[in-house]
Amino acid sequence: MDTDKILELIFYTLPALITGGVAYYFFNTYIKNEEGRRRYLIHKDAQKNALPLRLQAYERLTLFLERITPTRLLIRITPQSSNKHDYEEYLVSQIEIEYEHNLSQQIYISPESWDIVTTAKNATIQMIRKANMSERVDSANKLREVILQELFDKQAPSSVAIAHLKNEISGLWS
């Protein structure tokens, strides 16, 4: 008699366990899907809010790179004396000030792009320092001339960085 009761109990509980297992599986899947959907919606909303900030960062960094392009820099910042070392230091300090003003923009762009912007800044400073060490340079005006002559032969470092930023920002739309 005990076996009959045990079998009867198994026959009643087995469908309940199967139904419970199936229900658990479906509810668990549903909850995971809902969590994924919520995460997607939050991410989508964050992207929508972050996109203007990212675009602004690209704009500001492009402006920074344009401002430190040696041709524009030398037109905007004229020598205050004929001392070539003073002019070199003044140019470098202006580049550093511009850079520091835009440090927070690295949050909104890729690390690779930030490295390229920093490299462009350092290469521009190096170009100025190298030109100042030339034997041909004996005054601030001669320093300007030598820097501009160097740019006839090669592209400004900031031009390469701007091209990279443009390429990266075009990737935001695809």
Rosetta constraint file for C-alpha pairs under 8 A:
AtomPair CA 1 CA 5 HARMONIC 6.44 0.50
AtomPair CA 2 CA 6 HARMONIC 6.09 0.50
AtomPair CA 3 CA 7 HARMONIC 5.96 0.50
AtomPair CA 4 CA 8 HARMONIC 5.98 0.50
AtomPair CA 5 CA 9 HARMONIC 5.98 0.50
AtomPair CA 6 CA 10 HARMONIC 6.11 0.50
AtomPair CA 7 CA 11 HARMONIC 6.11 0.50
AtomPair CA 8 CA 12 HARMONIC 6.26 0.50
AtomPair CA 9 CA 13 HARMONIC 6.04 0.50
AtomPair CA 10 CA 14 HARMONIC 5.63 0.50
AtomPair CA 11 CA 15 HARMONIC 7.08 0.50
AtomPair CA 12 CA 16 HARMONIC 6.95 0.50
AtomPair CA 13 CA 17 HARMONIC 6.00 0.50
AtomPair CA 14 CA 18 HARMONIC 6.12 0.50
AtomPair CA 15 CA 19 HARMONIC 5.94 0.50
AtomPair CA 16 CA 20 HARMONIC 5.92 0.50
AtomPair CA 17 CA 21 HARMONIC 5.99 0.50
AtomPair CA 18 CA 22 HARMONIC 6.13 0.50
AtomPair CA 19 CA 23 HARMONIC 6.00 0.50
AtomPair CA 20 CA 24 HARMONIC 5.99 0.50
AtomPair CA 21 CA 25 HARMONIC 6.12 0.50
AtomPair CA 22 CA 26 HARMONIC 6.20 0.50
AtomPair CA 23 CA 27 HARMONIC 5.98 0.50
AtomPair CA 24 CA 28 HARMONIC 5.84 0.50
AtomPair CA 25 CA 29 HARMONIC 6.11 0.50
AtomPair CA 26 CA 30 HARMONIC 5.98 0.50
AtomPair CA 27 CA 31 HARMONIC 6.02 0.50
AtomPair CA 28 CA 32 HARMONIC 6.22 0.50
AtomPair CA 29 CA 33 HARMONIC 6.13 0.50
AtomPair CA 30 CA 34 HARMONIC 6.10 0.50
AtomPair CA 31 CA 35 HARMONIC 6.05 0.50
AtomPair CA 32 CA 36 HARMONIC 6.10 0.50
AtomPair CA 33 CA 37 HARMONIC 6.05 0.50
AtomPair CA 34 CA 38 HARMONIC 6.04 0.50
AtomPair CA 35 CA 39 HARMONIC 6.08 0.50
AtomPair CA 36 CA 40 HARMONIC 6.05 0.50
AtomPair CA 37 CA 41 HARMONIC 6.14 0.50
AtomPair CA 38 CA 42 HARMONIC 6.09 0.50
AtomPair CA 39 CA 43 HARMONIC 6.01 0.50
AtomPair CA 40 CA 44 HARMONIC 5.94 0.50
AtomPair CA 41 CA 45 HARMONIC 6.03 0.50
AtomPair CA 42 CA 46 HARMONIC 6.05 0.50
AtomPair CA 43 CA 47 HARMONIC 6.02 0.50
AtomPair CA 44 CA 48 HARMONIC 6.19 0.50
AtomPair CA 45 CA 49 HARMONIC 6.29 0.50
AtomPair CA 46 CA 50 HARMONIC 5.85 0.50
AtomPair CA 47 CA 51 HARMONIC 5.76 0.50
AtomPair CA 48 CA 52 HARMONIC 7.70 0.50
AtomPair CA 49 CA 53 HARMONIC 7.57 0.50
AtomPair CA 50 CA 54 HARMONIC 6.14 0.50
AtomPair CA 51 CA 55 HARMONIC 6.09 0.50
AtomPair CA 52 CA 56 HARMONIC 6.07 0.50
AtomPair CA 53 CA 57 HARMONIC 6.19 0.50
AtomPair CA 53 CA 108 HARMONIC 7.05 0.50
AtomPair CA 54 CA 58 HARMONIC 6.34 0.50
AtomPair CA 54 CA 108 HARMONIC 5.05 0.50
AtomPair CA 54 CA 109 HARMONIC 6.68 0.50
AtomPair CA 55 CA 59 HARMONIC 6.17 0.50
AtomPair CA 55 CA 169 HARMONIC 7.88 0.50
AtomPair CA 56 CA 60 HARMONIC 6.08 0.50
AtomPair CA 57 CA 61 HARMONIC 6.08 0.50
AtomPair CA 57 CA 105 HARMONIC 5.19 0.50
AtomPair CA 57 CA 106 HARMONIC 7.83 0.50
AtomPair CA 57 CA 108 HARMONIC 6.29 0.50
AtomPair CA 57 CA 109 HARMONIC 7.21 0.50
AtomPair CA 58 CA 62 HARMONIC 6.00 0.50
AtomPair CA 58 CA 105 HARMONIC 7.94 0.50
AtomPair CA 58 CA 109 HARMONIC 7.36 0.50
AtomPair CA 58 CA 165 HARMONIC 6.90 0.50
AtomPair CA 58 CA 169 HARMONIC 7.62 0.50
AtomPair CA 59 CA 63 HARMONIC 6.15 0.50
AtomPair CA 60 CA 64 HARMONIC 6.10 0.50
AtomPair CA 60 CA 102 HARMONIC 7.29 0.50
AtomPair CA 60 CA 105 HARMONIC 7.80 0.50
AtomPair CA 61 CA 65 HARMONIC 6.10 0.50
AtomPair CA 61 CA 102 HARMONIC 7.03 0.50
AtomPair CA 61 CA 105 HARMONIC 7.42 0.50
AtomPair CA 61 CA 117 HARMONIC 7.70 0.50
AtomPair CA 62 CA 66 HARMONIC 6.10 0.50
AtomPair CA 62 CA 162 HARMONIC 6.01 0.50
AtomPair CA 62 CA 165 HARMONIC 7.52 0.50
AtomPair CA 63 CA 67 HARMONIC 6.06 0.50
AtomPair CA 64 CA 68 HARMONIC 6.33 0.50
AtomPair CA 64 CA 98 HARMONIC 6.64 0.50
AtomPair CA 64 CA 99 HARMONIC 7.26 0.50
AtomPair CA 64 CA 102 HARMONIC 7.68 0.50
AtomPair CA 65 CA 69 HARMONIC 6.20 0.50
AtomPair CA 65 CA 117 HARMONIC 7.49 0.50
AtomPair CA 65 CA 120 HARMONIC 7.81 0.50
AtomPair CA 65 CA 121 HARMONIC 7.75 0.50
AtomPair CA 65 CA 158 HARMONIC 5.25 0.50
AtomPair CA 65 CA 159 HARMONIC 7.67 0.50
AtomPair CA 65 CA 161 HARMONIC 7.51 0.50
AtomPair CA 65 CA 162 HARMONIC 6.87 0.50
AtomPair CA 66 CA 72 HARMONIC 7.29 0.50
AtomPair CA 66 CA 158 HARMONIC 6.90 0.50
AtomPair CA 66 CA 159 HARMONIC 7.97 0.50
AtomPair CA 67 CA 72 HARMONIC 6.13 0.50
AtomPair CA 67 CA 73 HARMONIC 5.98 0.50
AtomPair CA 68 CA 72 HARMONIC 6.87 0.50
AtomPair CA 68 CA 73 HARMONIC 5.42 0.50
AtomPair CA 68 CA 95 HARMONIC 6.22 0.50
AtomPair CA 68 CA 121 HARMONIC 7.38 0.50
AtomPair CA 68 CA 124 HARMONIC 7.46 0.50
AtomPair CA 68 CA 158 HARMONIC 7.22 0.50
AtomPair CA 69 CA 73 HARMONIC 5.88 0.50
AtomPair CA 69 CA 124 HARMONIC 7.56 0.50
AtomPair CA 69 CA 156 HARMONIC 6.44 0.50
AtomPair CA 69 CA 157 HARMONIC 7.61 0.50
AtomPair CA 69 CA 158 HARMONIC 5.83 0.50
AtomPair CA 69 CA 159 HARMONIC 7.62 0.50
AtomPair CA 70 CA 74 HARMONIC 5.83 0.50
AtomPair CA 70 CA 124 HARMONIC 7.20 0.50
AtomPair CA 70 CA 147 HARMONIC 7.39 0.50
AtomPair CA 70 CA 148 HARMONIC 7.34 0.50
AtomPair CA 70 CA 156 HARMONIC 7.22 0.50
AtomPair CA 71 CA 75 HARMONIC 6.38 0.50
AtomPair CA 71 CA 148 HARMONIC 6.57 0.50
AtomPair CA 72 CA 76 HARMONIC 6.06 0.50
AtomPair CA 73 CA 77 HARMONIC 5.87 0.50
AtomPair CA 73 CA 91 HARMONIC 7.76 0.50
AtomPair CA 74 CA 78 HARMONIC 6.27 0.50
AtomPair CA 74 CA 144 HARMONIC 6.58 0.50
AtomPair CA 77 CA 91 HARMONIC 7.27 0.50
AtomPair CA 79 CA 87 HARMONIC 5.76 0.50
AtomPair CA 79 CA 140 HARMONIC 6.13 0.50
AtomPair CA 79 CA 141 HARMONIC 7.13 0.50
AtomPair CA 80 CA 87 HARMONIC 7.40 0.50
AtomPair CA 81 CA 86 HARMONIC 7.79 0.50
AtomPair CA 81 CA 87 HARMONIC 7.55 0.50
AtomPair CA 81 CA 140 HARMONIC 7.16 0.50
AtomPair CA 82 CA 87 HARMONIC 7.89 0.50
AtomPair CA 82 CA 139 HARMONIC 5.15 0.50
AtomPair CA 82 CA 140 HARMONIC 4.90 0.50
AtomPair CA 82 CA 141 HARMONIC 6.91 0.50
AtomPair CA 83 CA 87 HARMONIC 6.43 0.50
AtomPair CA 83 CA 139 HARMONIC 5.59 0.50
AtomPair CA 83 CA 140 HARMONIC 5.56 0.50
AtomPair CA 84 CA 88 HARMONIC 6.10 0.50
AtomPair CA 84 CA 132 HARMONIC 6.99 0.50
AtomPair CA 84 CA 137 HARMONIC 7.62 0.50
AtomPair CA 84 CA 138 HARMONIC 6.69 0.50
AtomPair CA 84 CA 139 HARMONIC 4.77 0.50
AtomPair CA 84 CA 140 HARMONIC 4.09 0.50
AtomPair CA 84 CA 141 HARMONIC 7.76 0.50
AtomPair CA 84 CA 143 HARMONIC 6.57 0.50
AtomPair CA 85 CA 89 HARMONIC 6.16 0.50
AtomPair CA 85 CA 132 HARMONIC 7.41 0.50
AtomPair CA 85 CA 140 HARMONIC 7.65 0.50
AtomPair CA 86 CA 90 HARMONIC 6.06 0.50
AtomPair CA 87 CA 91 HARMONIC 6.11 0.50
AtomPair CA 87 CA 140 HARMONIC 5.90 0.50
AtomPair CA 88 CA 92 HARMONIC 6.20 0.50
AtomPair CA 88 CA 128 HARMONIC 6.72 0.50
AtomPair CA 88 CA 129 HARMONIC 6.89 0.50
AtomPair CA 88 CA 132 HARMONIC 7.06 0.50
AtomPair CA 88 CA 140 HARMONIC 7.86 0.50
AtomPair CA 89 CA 93 HARMONIC 5.96 0.50
AtomPair CA 90 CA 94 HARMONIC 6.18 0.50
AtomPair CA 91 CA 95 HARMONIC 6.36 0.50
AtomPair CA 92 CA 96 HARMONIC 6.19 0.50
AtomPair CA 92 CA 125 HARMONIC 6.01 0.50
AtomPair CA 92 CA 128 HARMONIC 7.85 0.50
AtomPair CA 93 CA 97 HARMONIC 6.05 0.50
AtomPair CA 94 CA 98 HARMONIC 6.21 0.50
AtomPair CA 95 CA 99 HARMONIC 6.14 0.50
AtomPair CA 95 CA 121 HARMONIC 7.33 0.50
AtomPair CA 95 CA 125 HARMONIC 7.74 0.50
AtomPair CA 96 CA 100 HARMONIC 6.07 0.50
AtomPair CA 97 CA 101 HARMONIC 6.14 0.50
AtomPair CA 98 CA 102 HARMONIC 6.59 0.50
AtomPair CA 99 CA 103 HARMONIC 6.27 0.50
AtomPair CA 99 CA 121 HARMONIC 7.78 0.50
AtomPair CA 102 CA 106 HARMONIC 7.97 0.50
AtomPair CA 105 CA 109 HARMONIC 7.01 0.50
AtomPair CA 106 CA 110 HARMONIC 7.41 0.50
AtomPair CA 106 CA 111 HARMONIC 7.31 0.50
AtomPair CA 106 CA 114 HARMONIC 5.83 0.50
AtomPair CA 109 CA 113 HARMONIC 6.49 0.50
AtomPair CA 109 CA 114 HARMONIC 6.71 0.50
AtomPair CA 110 CA 114 HARMONIC 6.38 0.50
AtomPair CA 111 CA 115 HARMONIC 6.13 0.50
AtomPair CA 112 CA 116 HARMONIC 6.30 0.50
AtomPair CA 113 CA 117 HARMONIC 6.21 0.50
AtomPair CA 113 CA 161 HARMONIC 7.79 0.50
AtomPair CA 113 CA 164 HARMONIC 7.13 0.50
AtomPair CA 113 CA 165 HARMONIC 6.63 0.50
AtomPair CA 113 CA 168 HARMONIC 7.99 0.50
AtomPair CA 114 CA 118 HARMONIC 6.17 0.50
AtomPair CA 115 CA 119 HARMONIC 5.99 0.50
AtomPair CA 116 CA 120 HARMONIC 6.07 0.50
AtomPair CA 116 CA 161 HARMONIC 5.82 0.50
AtomPair CA 116 CA 164 HARMONIC 7.96 0.50
AtomPair CA 117 CA 121 HARMONIC 6.31 0.50
AtomPair CA 117 CA 158 HARMONIC 7.51 0.50
AtomPair CA 117 CA 161 HARMONIC 5.81 0.50
AtomPair CA 118 CA 122 HARMONIC 6.19 0.50
AtomPair CA 119 CA 123 HARMONIC 5.93 0.50
AtomPair CA 120 CA 124 HARMONIC 6.08 0.50
AtomPair CA 120 CA 157 HARMONIC 4.88 0.50
AtomPair CA 120 CA 158 HARMONIC 5.18 0.50
AtomPair CA 120 CA 160 HARMONIC 7.81 0.50
AtomPair CA 120 CA 161 HARMONIC 6.35 0.50
AtomPair CA 121 CA 125 HARMONIC 6.32 0.50
AtomPair CA 121 CA 157 HARMONIC 7.66 0.50
AtomPair CA 121 CA 158 HARMONIC 7.27 0.50
AtomPair CA 122 CA 126 HARMONIC 6.03 0.50
AtomPair CA 123 CA 127 HARMONIC 6.03 0.50
AtomPair CA 123 CA 157 HARMONIC 6.30 0.50
AtomPair CA 124 CA 128 HARMONIC 6.37 0.50
AtomPair CA 124 CA 156 HARMONIC 7.62 0.50
AtomPair CA 124 CA 157 HARMONIC 6.35 0.50
AtomPair CA 124 CA 158 HARMONIC 7.66 0.50
AtomPair CA 125 CA 129 HARMONIC 6.22 0.50
AtomPair CA 126 CA 130 HARMONIC 5.90 0.50
AtomPair CA 127 CA 131 HARMONIC 6.07 0.50
AtomPair CA 127 CA 147 HARMONIC 7.34 0.50
AtomPair CA 128 CA 132 HARMONIC 6.22 0.50
AtomPair CA 128 CA 147 HARMONIC 6.66 0.50
AtomPair CA 129 CA 133 HARMONIC 6.45 0.50
AtomPair CA 130 CA 134 HARMONIC 6.75 0.50
AtomPair CA 131 CA 137 HARMONIC 7.45 0.50
AtomPair CA 131 CA 143 HARMONIC 6.54 0.50
AtomPair CA 131 CA 146 HARMONIC 6.27 0.50
AtomPair CA 131 CA 147 HARMONIC 6.04 0.50
AtomPair CA 132 CA 137 HARMONIC 6.14 0.50
AtomPair CA 132 CA 143 HARMONIC 5.97 0.50
AtomPair CA 133 CA 137 HARMONIC 7.28 0.50
AtomPair CA 136 CA 142 HARMONIC 7.62 0.50
AtomPair CA 136 CA 146 HARMONIC 7.98 0.50
AtomPair CA 137 CA 142 HARMONIC 5.31 0.50
AtomPair CA 137 CA 143 HARMONIC 5.46 0.50
AtomPair CA 137 CA 146 HARMONIC 7.31 0.50
AtomPair CA 138 CA 142 HARMONIC 6.38 0.50
AtomPair CA 138 CA 143 HARMONIC 7.48 0.50
AtomPair CA 139 CA 143 HARMONIC 6.28 0.50
AtomPair CA 140 CA 144 HARMONIC 6.44 0.50
AtomPair CA 141 CA 145 HARMONIC 6.34 0.50
AtomPair CA 142 CA 146 HARMONIC 6.18 0.50
AtomPair CA 143 CA 147 HARMONIC 6.22 0.50
AtomPair CA 144 CA 148 HARMONIC 6.25 0.50
AtomPair CA 145 CA 149 HARMONIC 6.17 0.50
AtomPair CA 146 CA 150 HARMONIC 6.26 0.50
AtomPair CA 147 CA 151 HARMONIC 6.61 0.50
AtomPair CA 148 CA 152 HARMONIC 6.81 0.50
AtomPair CA 149 CA 153 HARMONIC 7.32 0.50
AtomPair CA 150 CA 154 HARMONIC 6.75 0.50
AtomPair CA 151 CA 155 HARMONIC 6.05 0.50
AtomPair CA 151 CA 156 HARMONIC 6.37 0.50
AtomPair CA 155 CA 159 HARMONIC 6.73 0.50
AtomPair CA 155 CA 160 HARMONIC 7.70 0.50
AtomPair CA 156 CA 160 HARMONIC 7.20 0.50
AtomPair CA 157 CA 161 HARMONIC 6.65 0.50
AtomPair CA 158 CA 162 HARMONIC 6.06 0.50
AtomPair CA 159 CA 163 HARMONIC 6.23 0.50
AtomPair CA 160 CA 164 HARMONIC 6.35 0.50
AtomPair CA 161 CA 165 HARMONIC 6.26 0.50
AtomPair CA 162 CA 166 HARMONIC 6.14 0.50
AtomPair CA 163 CA 167 HARMONIC 6.17 0.50
AtomPair CA 164 CA 168 HARMONIC 6.16 0.50
AtomPair CA 165 CA 169 HARMONIC 6.07 0.50
AtomPair CA 166 CA 170 HARMONIC 6.16 0.50
AtomPair CA 167 CA 171 HARMONIC 6.59 0.50
AtomPair CA 168 CA 172 HARMONIC 7.02 0.50
AtomPair CA 169 CA 173 HARMONIC 7.51 0.50
AtomPair CA 170 CA 174 HARMONIC 7.19 0.50
